């Protein structure tokens, strides 16, 4: 035990030295995963960075993986994804053996590499998750508390380097913001950071509640609540500063939301076409929640085991200053639709909030839901 602790300390010191030896962030991350592999005595390590524009985690550094996957492979931020759970709740997540549990889904990426056991810790900057550090094993492994603490310390060193070694383009953007006295942008970033922390606390609470209940229906209900919270969180990721208020780049928001939904399920394709539109956050949130609710309804009720396709379209310039969001699937149509169901009531209520109207058509070839709403910021 003492030898293991000493090895961990030596390797953490080595990672600290690496931070001062290279101004190249990618090289630092590449070297760091090698050191972490030594410390945990494991062959597979990866660092994942969250990308708000696509709502996924990008593999930015790794060791032990097939050629070509580093800086190209992506992972879901869904709560059933181990790194997604670690990112969203800002808590460590370890799985001894995927075969012995039902709470988490093993991604195709892990299956292709024969990974059966994982341990994740969030990389936190100022309390909010920047991404995830993950170690992976091809044999069942019970990751100890010592391993989790070592990974947490390594993640903290990575976060320190991320803060101190921002890329030149990021530094230039910050200098430009200061030069132009864009205090609103700085305040906005701080607000987004605090809001993200709050969302992580709520999602962590939902995760804890899921462990207390074993009923599948309770799990589905909590997952549904979590998906709605995630839709709100994504809207805050897309905020942009304007003199007239907090503006959401609606096209970015919808693409990120669709990406997050796609990652939650297998055998479902989502095609997205969006005009470049903007809305105030108070109006963008209902649009995102309607999209989330409609797509989840299709996923739950429209398709069989073979899956299907959902098409999402956002078009501006409709009528007199209006936009139209269309969500359609190629499923089996609505069977015994319950007009008093909570999902349909929520969609109708959200549409009224933004002065919009919702129309729905369904037959044996699929269901199409159309939201028409005024484009007011």
C-alpha atoms as one frame of an Amber mdcrd trajectory, in Angstrom:
protein
   0.000   0.000   0.000   2.817   2.406   0.931   4.692   1.577  -2.297   1.547
   2.321  -4.298   1.115   5.691  -2.564   4.742   6.593  -3.250   4.365   5.696
  -6.920   1.257   7.864  -7.176   3.080  10.805  -5.598   6.083  10.424  -7.915
   3.857  10.343 -10.971   1.837  13.366  -9.862   5.147  15.216  -9.441   6.127
  14.124 -12.963   2.840  15.461 -14.334   3.510  18.738 -12.540   6.929  18.944
 -14.179   5.393  18.257 -17.593   3.188  21.320 -17.182   6.253  23.546 -16.978
   8.203  21.890 -19.774   5.777  22.280 -22.682   3.705  25.217 -23.882   1.900
  22.841 -26.246  -1.321  21.787 -24.522  -1.893  18.781 -26.790   1.609  17.483
 -26.083   1.097  17.949 -22.343  -2.149  15.953 -22.462  -0.540  13.235 -24.589
   2.309  12.881 -22.080  -0.036  13.038 -19.097  -2.148  10.045 -20.179   1.060
   7.995 -20.386   1.933   8.949 -16.804  -1.584   8.126 -15.603  -1.363   4.710
 -17.285   1.819   4.100 -15.259   0.190   5.230 -12.052  -2.916   3.058 -12.398
  -0.982   0.215 -14.068  -3.456   0.069 -16.917  -3.225   0.033 -20.714  -6.119
   2.333 -21.700  -6.496   5.986 -20.612  -8.319   8.896 -22.185  -9.080  12.559
 -21.567 -12.443  13.777 -22.851 -13.347  17.429 -23.441 -16.944  18.636 -23.485
 -18.021  20.458 -26.669 -21.145  22.590 -26.069 -21.757  23.129 -29.797 -22.336
  19.385 -30.324 -23.162  18.315 -26.772 -20.610  15.512 -26.675 -17.244  14.577
 -25.210 -14.287  14.560 -27.612 -11.332  12.230 -27.000  -8.547  14.829 -26.960
  -5.768  12.602 -25.596  -5.402   8.888 -25.011  -3.176   5.835 -24.872  -3.940
   2.227 -25.787  -6.581   3.003 -28.424  -6.745   2.121 -32.110  -4.968   4.444
 -34.512  -6.967   7.478 -35.610  -9.440   7.702 -32.720  -7.617  10.346 -30.660
  -9.094  13.797 -31.371 -11.846  12.249 -33.517 -13.859   9.820 -31.338 -16.789
  11.248 -29.378 -18.826  10.052 -26.401 -22.287  10.725 -25.061 -23.031  13.055
 -22.151 -26.149  11.040 -21.379 -26.524   9.947 -17.751 -26.374   6.285 -18.814
 -22.901   6.893 -20.228 -20.228   6.596 -17.465 -18.226   9.641 -18.653 -21.490
  11.479 -19.306 -22.610  10.828 -15.732 -19.248  11.956 -14.349 -19.399  15.114
 -16.466 -22.993  16.032 -15.660 -22.883  15.267 -11.928 -19.233  16.315 -11.361
 -18.739  13.079  -9.389 -16.490  10.031  -9.959 -18.086   7.005 -11.657 -16.552
   3.516 -11.543 -17.868   0.249 -12.980 -16.271  -3.053 -12.020 -17.938  -5.002
 -14.823 -20.526  -3.763 -17.310 -22.066  -7.250 -17.370 -22.947  -7.071 -13.663
 -25.048  -3.895 -13.845 -27.906  -2.365 -15.834 -27.600   1.318 -14.938 -24.929
   2.190 -17.512 -24.574   1.451 -21.223 -21.274   0.258 -22.693 -20.624   2.275
 -25.851 -19.709   0.681 -29.162 -16.279   2.292 -28.802 -15.640   0.380 -25.575
 -17.001  -2.843 -27.078 -14.644  -2.534 -30.062 -11.676  -2.245 -27.684 -12.847
  -5.025 -25.349 -13.296  -2.693 -22.374 -15.388  -4.174 -19.543 -14.421  -1.974
 -16.576 -13.999   1.811 -16.300 -13.338   4.574 -13.814 -14.106   8.238 -14.523
 -13.408  11.459 -12.668 -14.476  14.934 -13.800 -11.900  17.539 -14.772 -13.171
  20.565 -12.865 -12.331  24.204 -13.496 -13.738  26.448 -10.796 -16.164  23.728
  -9.719 -17.685  23.180 -13.185 -16.763  20.210 -15.363 -14.504  20.916 -18.374
 -14.412  17.243 -19.271 -13.554  13.795 -17.933 -10.466  11.695 -17.203 -11.147
   7.972 -17.734  -9.145   4.771 -17.270 -10.360   1.549 -18.898  -9.665  -2.145
 -18.335 -10.190  -5.162 -20.579 -10.686  -7.348 -17.500 -13.078  -6.784 -14.562
 -11.402  -4.481 -12.077 -12.579  -3.088  -8.778 -11.095   0.408  -8.801 -10.119
   1.301  -5.250 -10.602   4.566  -3.416  -6.842   5.130  -3.721  -7.141   4.932
  -7.515 -10.048   7.380  -7.521  -8.096   9.826  -5.353  -5.050   9.541  -7.643
  -7.207  10.184 -10.720  -8.883  13.132  -8.985  -5.470  14.648  -8.161  -4.304
  14.099 -11.748  -7.497  15.732 -13.051  -6.842  18.732 -10.794  -3.346  19.117
 -12.289  -4.814  18.915 -15.786  -7.343  21.607 -14.873  -4.573  23.868 -13.587
  -2.685  23.554 -16.853  -5.859  24.194 -18.841  -6.357  27.458 -16.962  -2.742
  28.577 -17.297  -2.084  27.441 -20.849  -5.052  28.639 -22.853  -4.489  28.346
 -26.603  -3.410  31.531 -28.428  -6.796  31.977 -30.064  -8.511  31.771 -26.676
  -6.043  34.306 -25.234  -6.628  36.619 -28.194 -10.384  36.418 -27.703 -10.031
  37.277 -24.040  -7.713  40.220 -24.771 -10.123  41.497 -27.400 -12.974  41.244
 -24.929 -11.049  43.239 -22.347  -9.922  45.804 -24.914 -13.494  46.389 -25.999
 -14.681  46.487 -22.396 -17.176  43.717 -23.002 -18.004  43.311 -19.366 -21.329
  41.756 -20.284 -19.560  38.768 -21.813 -17.443  38.238 -18.713 -20.501  38.427
 -16.485 -22.334  36.060 -18.804 -19.549  33.496 -18.605 -19.630  33.703 -14.824
 -23.393  33.268 -14.836 -23.143  30.260 -17.181 -20.502  28.761 -14.923 -22.685
  29.123 -11.822 -25.782  27.823 -13.606 -23.819  24.808 -14.871 -22.805  24.034
 -11.300 -26.444  24.140 -10.220 -27.522  21.816 -13.023 -24.785  19.387 -12.029
 -26.074  19.389  -8.440 -29.620  18.637  -9.600 -28.484  15.850 -11.933 -26.347
  14.413  -9.147 -29.417  14.375  -6.893 -31.401  12.510  -9.574 -28.576  10.001
  -9.888 -28.671   9.377  -6.140 -32.441   8.912  -6.227 -32.112   6.313  -9.012
 -29.858   4.215  -6.780 -32.556   4.148  -4.103 -35.242   2.754  -6.378 -35.088
  -0.464  -8.374 -38.408  -0.089 -10.157 -37.952   0.314 -13.932 -40.849   2.772
 -14.178 -39.275   5.012 -11.530 -35.993   4.941 -13.444 -37.757   5.934 -16.668
 -39.498   8.818 -14.915 -36.245  10.099 -13.408 -34.456   9.740 -16.768 -37.223
  11.791 -18.384 -36.810  14.544 -15.798 -33.038  14.457 -16.321 -33.466  14.837
 -20.096 -35.585  17.955 -19.557 -32.987  19.428 -17.219 -30.280  18.689 -19.765
 -32.300  20.513 -22.445 -32.331  23.608 -20.225 -28.624  23.257 -19.453 -27.767
  23.106 -23.172 -29.635  26.366 -23.774 -27.408  28.113 -21.242 -24.356  26.710
 -23.042 -25.471  28.520 -26.206 -26.005  31.949 -24.632 -24.398  34.857 -26.448
 -24.137  38.419 -25.072 -26.195  41.191 -26.660 -27.112  44.660 -25.487 -30.760
  43.715 -25.691 -30.364  40.712 -23.390 -29.325  37.085 -23.221 -29.568  35.561
 -26.693 -29.459  31.881 -27.632 -28.140  30.828 -31.025 -31.175  28.688 -31.742
 -29.636  26.676 -34.574 -26.634  25.732 -32.406 -28.954  24.882 -29.524 -31.121
  22.564 -31.610 -28.122  20.789 -33.138 -26.567  20.259 -29.707 -29.861  19.050
 -28.261 -30.408  16.602 -31.134 -26.863  15.330 -30.690 -27.533  14.736 -26.982
 -30.799  12.901 -27.748 -29.153  10.772 -30.444 -26.494   9.637 -27.996 -29.095
   8.330 -25.542 -30.409   5.571 -27.817 -29.146   3.081 -30.353 -30.668   2.367
 -33.767 -32.181   5.874 -33.989 -30.972   8.417 -36.575 -31.696  12.133 -36.252
 -31.332  14.394 -39.297 -31.181  18.127 -38.562 -31.600  21.121 -40.869 -31.583
  24.570 -39.292 -31.720  28.150 -40.452 -29.369  30.388 -38.478 -31.767  32.033
 -36.027 -31.529  33.603 -32.585 -33.973  33.921 -29.692 -33.932  35.278 -26.169
 -33.316  32.508 -23.660 -36.832  32.822 -22.197 -38.239  31.936 -25.619 -35.546
  29.481 -26.699 -36.048  27.247 -23.658 -39.674  26.335 -24.498 -38.643  25.573
 -28.100 -35.905  23.241 -26.876 -38.179  21.538 -24.370 -40.845  20.970 -27.037
 -38.226  19.426 -29.315 -36.934  17.251 -26.477 -40.424  16.096 -25.485 -41.489
  15.351 -29.055 -38.329  13.440 -29.943 -38.454  11.404 -26.729 -42.099  10.523
 -27.449 -41.051   9.209 -30.858 -38.198   7.212 -29.356 -40.450   5.654 -26.705
 -43.569   4.956 -28.768 -42.953   5.160 -32.526 -40.250   2.592 -33.170 -39.742
  -1.107 -32.707 -36.503  -2.980 -32.108 -35.205  -2.076 -35.592 -35.202   1.637
 -34.744 -35.995   4.418 -37.178 -35.332   8.004 -38.176 -36.338  11.399 -36.778
 -36.110  14.521 -38.918 -35.835  17.957 -37.306 -36.222  21.140 -39.322 -36.053
  24.781 -38.207 -37.077  27.353 -40.803 -37.357  31.131 -40.435 -39.270  33.616
 -42.584 -42.599  31.820 -42.213 -45.665  34.026 -42.441 -45.297  37.378 -40.684
 -42.028  37.163 -38.790 -42.502  33.586 -37.655 -40.411  30.425 -37.545 -41.391
  26.790 -37.780 -39.920  23.802 -35.959 -40.923  20.447 -37.441 -40.183  17.091
 -35.814 -41.201  14.012 -37.806 -40.541  10.296 -37.498 -41.016   7.305 -39.767
 -42.514   5.164 -37.013 -45.780   3.318 -36.694 -47.883   6.353 -35.810 -49.562
   7.232 -32.555 -51.404   4.264 -31.084 -54.332   5.210 -28.841 -53.013   8.726
 -28.277 -53.873  10.173 -24.880 -54.647  13.857 -25.370 -54.622  14.301 -21.586
 -51.148  12.823 -21.238 -48.582  14.883 -19.352 -46.250  15.065 -22.372 -48.847
  16.543 -24.726 -50.060  18.925 -22.018 -46.503  20.129 -21.468 -45.982  20.717
 -25.205 -49.211  22.713 -25.469 -48.366  24.764 -22.376 -44.842  25.549 -23.624
 -46.204  26.630 -27.023 -48.628  29.048 -25.352 -45.755  30.595 -23.387 -44.144
  31.856 -26.608 -47.361  32.651 -28.462 -46.965  29.631 -30.714 -49.232  26.921
 -32.020 -48.675  23.166 -32.237 -50.140  20.856 -34.877 -49.722  17.102 -34.965
 -50.470  14.612 -37.715 -50.068  10.860 -37.416 -50.692   7.775 -39.543 -49.147
   4.374 -40.142 -46.150   6.008 -41.881 -45.177   8.203 -38.944 -45.943  11.260
 -36.840 -45.179  14.913 -37.565 -45.333  17.650 -34.946 -45.105  21.279 -36.057
 -44.485  24.267 -33.808 -45.042  27.704 -35.364 -43.923  30.667 -33.253 -43.058
  34.369 -33.593 -39.381  35.276 -33.929 -39.066  37.809 -31.148 -35.933  38.112
 -29.037
